[in-house]
Amino acid sequence: MKKILVTGCNGQLGRAINKEYEKDDVEFINTDVQSGEGITALDITSISQVMELVRETRPDVIINCAAHTAVDLCEQQWDSAYRINAIGPRNLSIAASEVKAKMVHVSTDYVFDGNGTRPYTEFDPVGPASAYGKTKLEGENFVKDFANHYFILRTAWLYGDGKNFIKTMLRLSESHDQVSVVMDQVGCPTSAVELAKMIHFLEPTENYGLFHATCEGSCSWADLAEETFRLAGKSTKVERVTTEEYCRRNPNQAPRPAYSILENYMIKLTSDYLMADWKDALKTYMDSLR
C-alpha cells in the first residue's frame, strides 16, 4: 500500500487531495498545524519535527499543501512567511530525500512580476514583487536543491472546500446589490479538484520537474465574479474598477500581479493531460455547493 504524507490537509487542496485518492489503495498520513481526528500535528518549519515524523512513517510520497497564503499579511510577517513558504518545503525535501520519497510541492503565479503580455511558461524568467511571491519562489528553489525526485506545480486563483473568492462573492451577494471587483488583473481561476487530479496524474510517474497547473482559459476577477453570480442565479451587479481605484478604497494592499495567465506548457509537451476549462470547472464547483 502506498503511503502519502499530506501537509496542510485541512486546506482547500489538502481536502481535495484526500477526496481524489479515496478509491486508491493509499494510506494517508494527514498533517496540519493542529491535530484532530485522523490528523497529526506537524510544524513544517521545524526540521526536527519533520525528520522525526518522516523517519517514523516512511511515506512514499510527500504532498506539501501548506503555505502562508495571506498575501497582505506576508508583507508584515516576512519571517513567518519565509519559515512556512521556504523553510517548510526545504525541511520536507530533506526528509523526502532521506527516505527516498517523491516530493510534490505547490507554488504560485506570484513568482512572476505580473507585467507579462502572453501566458507565462515554466521557462520564463521569474521576478516576484510581493513578500508572498518572493518566499514562495525561495520554497521552489529549496525543493530543487534538496529533493531528489520532485514535482513543483505552480497554480493560481485557487478555490475549493474552504475560504475563497467564490464564496466571498456569494456571501456579499446576500447583502449587497452591487460589489466592486478589479477588472484589470487577469489570471486562470483553478479548482482545487482539478489541481488534485493533475497531482494524481503526475505523482505515480517519473515525469519530474516544474509544471504550471491552472485551468484552461483566463479572465479578470470581475469576469469571475459575474460568472459566479450568473451560475448562482444572483442579480447582484459587478462594479468593474481598476486596481488603482480599488487600492485607494482599500489601502495597504500588497502588490498583485496584473497579468497572471499561466500556460501549462510542460504537461502538454510531456503528456496528453489537459486540465478543465475554467468555466466548466467553476460550474462543477457551484453545483457541488447546492
C-alpha positions as CSV (number, residue, x, y, z in Angstrom):
1,M,0.0,0.0,0.0
2,K,1.3,3.4,-1.0
3,K,1.8,5.9,1.9
4,I,1.2,9.6,1.2
5,L,2.0,12.3,3.7
6,V,-0.1,15.4,3.2
7,T,0.7,18.8,4.9
8,G,-2.0,21.4,5.2
9,C,-4.6,18.6,5.0
10,N,-7.4,20.9,6.3
11,G,-6.9,23.4,3.5
12,Q,-8.7,23.5,0.2
13,L,-6.2,21.5,-1.7
14,G,-5.4,19.1,1.1
15,R,-9.1,18.2,1.3
16,A,-9.3,17.8,-2.5
17,I,-6.3,15.5,-2.5
18,N,-7.8,13.2,0.1
19,K,-11.1,13.0,-1.9
20,E,-9.2,12.5,-5.2
21,Y,-7.4,9.5,-3.9
22,E,-10.3,7.9,-1.9
23,K,-10.7,5.0,-4.3
24,D,-7.0,4.2,-4.4
25,D,-5.1,1.8,-2.2
26,V,-3.5,4.5,-0.2
27,E,-2.6,5.1,3.4
28,F,-2.8,8.9,4.2
29,I,-0.7,10.5,6.8
30,N,-2.6,13.7,7.1
31,T,-0.9,16.6,8.9
32,D,-1.7,20.2,9.8
33,V,-0.6,22.8,12.3
34,Q,-3.2,21.4,14.8
35,S,-4.0,17.8,15.4
36,G,-7.5,16.4,15.1
37,E,-9.4,13.2,14.2
38,G,-7.1,11.4,11.9
39,I,-4.7,14.4,11.7
40,T,-1.2,14.6,13.1
41,A,0.1,18.0,14.3
42,L,3.2,19.0,12.3
43,D,5.1,22.2,12.2
44,I,6.8,22.0,8.8
45,T,9.1,24.9,9.9
46,S,10.8,22.6,12.4
47,I,13.4,20.3,10.8
48,S,13.4,18.1,13.9
49,Q,9.6,17.6,13.8
50,V,9.6,16.9,10.1
51,M,12.5,14.4,10.2
52,E,11.0,12.6,13.2
53,L,7.6,12.1,11.6
54,V,9.0,11.2,8.2
55,R,11.5,8.7,9.6
56,E,8.8,7.1,11.7
57,T,6.1,6.9,8.9
58,R,8.4,6.5,5.9
59,P,6.0,7.8,3.3
60,D,6.4,7.0,-0.4
61,V,5.1,10.5,-1.4
62,I,5.0,13.9,0.4
63,I,2.5,16.4,-0.9
64,N,3.0,19.9,0.5
65,C,-0.2,21.8,0.6
66,A,0.8,24.0,3.5
67,A,1.5,27.7,2.8
68,H,1.2,31.2,4.3
69,T,-1.2,32.5,1.6
70,A,-2.4,35.7,3.2
71,V,-0.8,38.0,0.7
72,D,-1.2,41.2,2.6
73,L,-0.1,39.7,5.9
74,C,3.0,38.3,4.3
75,E,4.3,41.9,3.8
76,Q,4.1,42.5,7.6
77,Q,5.1,39.0,8.6
78,W,8.2,38.3,6.4
79,D,9.8,35.9,8.9
80,S,6.7,33.8,9.3
81,A,6.0,33.8,5.6
82,Y,9.6,32.7,4.9
83,R,9.6,30.0,7.5
84,I,6.3,28.5,6.1
85,N,6.8,29.1,2.4
86,A,10.5,28.5,2.1
87,I,12.0,26.7,5.2
88,G,9.0,24.3,5.3
89,P,9.4,23.0,1.8
90,R,13.2,22.8,2.5
91,N,12.7,20.6,5.5
92,L,10.2,18.4,3.8
93,S,12.5,18.0,0.8
94,I,15.5,17.0,3.0
95,A,13.3,14.4,4.7
96,A,11.9,13.1,1.4
97,S,15.4,12.5,0.1
98,E,16.4,10.6,3.2
99,V,13.5,8.1,2.9
100,K,13.5,8.1,-0.9
101,A,10.0,9.7,-1.1
102,K,8.7,11.7,-4.0
103,M,8.2,15.4,-3.2
104,V,5.1,17.2,-4.6
105,H,5.2,21.0,-3.9
106,V,2.6,23.5,-4.8
107,S,3.7,27.0,-5.8
108,T,2.1,30.1,-7.3
109,D,1.7,32.6,-10.2
110,Y,3.1,35.2,-7.8
111,V,6.7,34.1,-8.6
112,F,6.3,36.3,-11.8
113,D,6.3,40.1,-11.9
114,G,2.8,40.2,-13.4
115,N,3.8,42.5,-16.2
116,G,3.6,39.9,-19.0
117,T,1.7,40.2,-22.3
118,R,1.5,36.5,-23.1
119,P,0.9,33.4,-21.0
120,Y,3.9,32.5,-18.8
121,T,5.6,29.2,-19.4
122,E,7.8,27.3,-17.0
123,F,10.8,28.7,-18.8
124,D,10.0,32.4,-18.4
125,P,12.2,34.5,-16.0
126,V,10.7,35.0,-12.6
127,G,10.6,38.2,-10.6
128,P,8.2,38.3,-7.7
129,A,7.0,41.7,-6.5
130,S,5.5,40.7,-3.1
131,A,6.7,39.0,0.0
132,Y,4.4,36.2,-0.7
133,G,5.8,35.7,-4.2
134,K,9.4,36.0,-3.0
135,T,9.0,33.5,-0.2
136,K,7.2,31.0,-2.5
137,L,10.0,31.3,-5.0
138,E,12.5,30.5,-2.3
139,G,10.5,27.4,-1.5
140,E,10.7,26.3,-5.1
141,N,14.5,26.8,-5.0
142,F,14.9,24.8,-1.8
143,V,12.8,21.9,-3.3
144,K,15.1,21.9,-6.3
145,D,18.2,22.0,-4.1
146,F,17.2,19.2,-1.6
147,A,14.6,16.9,-3.1
148,N,15.9,14.1,-5.3
149,H,12.6,13.4,-7.1
150,Y,10.2,16.3,-7.2
151,F,7.2,17.8,-8.9
152,I,6.7,21.5,-8.4
153,L,3.2,22.7,-9.6
154,R,2.5,26.4,-10.0
155,T,-1.2,27.2,-9.7
156,A,-3.3,30.4,-9.5
157,W,-6.6,31.8,-8.2
158,L,-7.4,28.5,-6.3
159,Y,-10.8,27.8,-4.9
160,G,-12.3,24.7,-3.2
161,D,-13.7,23.5,0.1
162,G,-12.8,26.4,2.3
163,K,-12.5,30.2,2.3
164,N,-12.1,31.6,-1.3
165,F,-13.1,34.3,-3.7
166,I,-16.2,32.5,-5.0
167,K,-17.6,32.0,-1.5
168,T,-16.8,35.6,-0.6
169,M,-18.7,36.8,-3.7
170,L,-21.7,34.6,-2.8
171,R,-21.7,35.9,0.8
172,L,-21.6,39.5,-0.3
173,S,-24.4,38.9,-2.8
174,E,-26.7,38.1,0.2
175,S,-26.5,41.7,1.5
176,H,-25.3,43.8,-1.5
177,D,-27.0,44.8,-4.7
178,Q,-23.6,45.6,-6.2
179,V,-20.0,44.7,-5.4
180,S,-16.7,46.3,-6.6
181,V,-14.3,44.0,-8.3
182,V,-11.0,44.6,-10.0
183,M,-11.2,44.4,-13.8
184,D,-7.5,44.9,-14.8
185,Q,-6.0,41.8,-13.1
186,V,-6.3,38.7,-15.3
187,G,-5.5,35.1,-14.5
188,C,-6.7,31.5,-14.6
189,P,-9.2,30.5,-11.9
190,T,-8.4,27.0,-10.8
191,S,-10.5,24.5,-9.0
192,A,-8.7,22.6,-6.2
193,V,-10.4,19.5,-7.5
194,E,-8.7,20.0,-10.9
195,L,-5.3,20.6,-9.3
196,A,-5.7,17.4,-7.2
197,K,-6.5,15.5,-10.4
198,M,-3.3,16.7,-12.0
199,I,-1.2,15.8,-8.9
200,H,-2.8,12.4,-9.0
201,F,-1.9,12.1,-12.7
202,L,1.8,13.1,-12.2
203,E,2.6,11.6,-8.8
204,P,2.9,7.9,-9.9
205,T,5.2,8.9,-12.9
206,E,8.8,9.7,-13.2
207,N,7.9,12.9,-15.2
208,Y,9.7,15.1,-12.6
209,G,10.3,18.8,-12.7
210,L,8.4,22.1,-12.8
211,F,4.9,22.4,-14.1
212,H,2.2,25.0,-14.5
213,A,-1.1,23.7,-13.3
214,T,-4.1,26.0,-13.9
215,C,-7.5,25.5,-15.5
216,E,-7.6,26.4,-19.2
217,G,-8.7,29.8,-20.3
218,S,-8.4,33.1,-18.4
219,C,-10.5,36.0,-17.2
220,S,-10.4,39.0,-14.8
221,W,-11.6,39.0,-11.2
222,A,-14.6,41.0,-12.3
223,D,-15.4,38.4,-15.0
224,L,-15.1,35.6,-12.4
225,A,-17.5,37.4,-10.1
226,E,-20.0,37.9,-12.9
227,E,-19.8,34.3,-13.9
228,T,-20.3,33.2,-10.3
229,F,-23.4,35.4,-9.9
230,R,-24.7,34.1,-13.2
231,L,-24.3,30.5,-12.3
232,A,-25.8,31.1,-8.8
233,G,-28.8,33.0,-10.3
234,K,-27.9,36.1,-8.4
235,S,-29.0,39.6,-9.5
236,T,-26.0,41.3,-7.8
237,K,-24.2,43.7,-10.2
238,V,-20.4,43.9,-10.5
239,E,-18.9,47.4,-10.5
240,R,-15.7,46.9,-12.6
241,V,-12.9,49.0,-11.0
242,T,-9.2,49.5,-11.7
243,T,-6.6,48.2,-9.3
244,E,-5.6,51.8,-8.6
245,E,-9.2,52.7,-7.7
246,Y,-9.6,49.6,-5.5
247,C,-6.4,50.3,-3.6
248,R,-7.5,53.9,-3.0
249,R,-10.6,52.5,-1.3
250,N,-8.7,49.7,0.4
251,P,-5.2,50.9,1.3
252,N,-2.2,48.9,2.5
253,Q,-2.6,46.2,-0.2
254,A,0.3,44.1,-1.2
255,P,1.2,44.3,-4.9
256,R,-0.9,41.9,-7.0
257,P,0.3,40.8,-10.5
258,A,-1.8,42.4,-13.2
259,Y,-1.1,39.6,-15.6
260,S,-1.1,36.1,-14.1
261,I,-2.0,33.8,-17.0
262,L,0.0,30.6,-16.9
263,E,0.4,28.2,-19.8
264,N,0.6,24.6,-18.8
265,Y,3.3,24.1,-21.3
266,M,5.3,21.2,-19.7
267,I,2.4,18.9,-19.0
268,K,1.1,19.4,-22.6
269,L,4.6,18.8,-24.0
270,T,5.3,15.6,-22.0
271,S,1.8,14.0,-21.9
272,D,-1.7,14.2,-23.3
273,Y,-3.1,15.6,-20.0
274,L,-5.3,18.7,-20.2
275,M,-6.9,20.5,-17.3
276,A,-10.6,21.5,-17.5
277,D,-11.7,24.9,-18.8
278,W,-12.2,27.4,-16.0
279,K,-15.8,27.9,-16.8
280,D,-16.6,24.2,-16.7
281,A,-14.6,23.7,-13.5
282,L,-16.4,26.6,-11.9
283,K,-19.9,25.2,-12.9
284,T,-18.9,21.8,-11.4
285,Y,-17.9,23.6,-8.2
286,M,-21.0,25.7,-8.0
287,D,-23.2,22.6,-8.5
288,S,-21.4,21.0,-5.6
289,L,-22.4,23.9,-3.3
290,R,-26.1,23.3,-3.9
